[in-house]
């Protein structure tokens, strides 16, 4: 799995970071970003829920 965050869509709601804090964080401006080395989700079972929790759909999961 590969995770991408559309920075043009992200509004900084922080739902991804609240749901899967081992994978997502927020930058200094409050926008979502992946923690270093977590681009593949690191096997965290909450990654899919974090993507669903984004109110604007900025988090996309790519399987394969």
Buried (B, 14 or more C-beta within 10 A) or exposed (E): BEBEBEEEEBEBBBBBBEBBEBBBBBEEEEBBBBBEEBEBBBEBEBBBEBBEBBEEEBBEBEEE
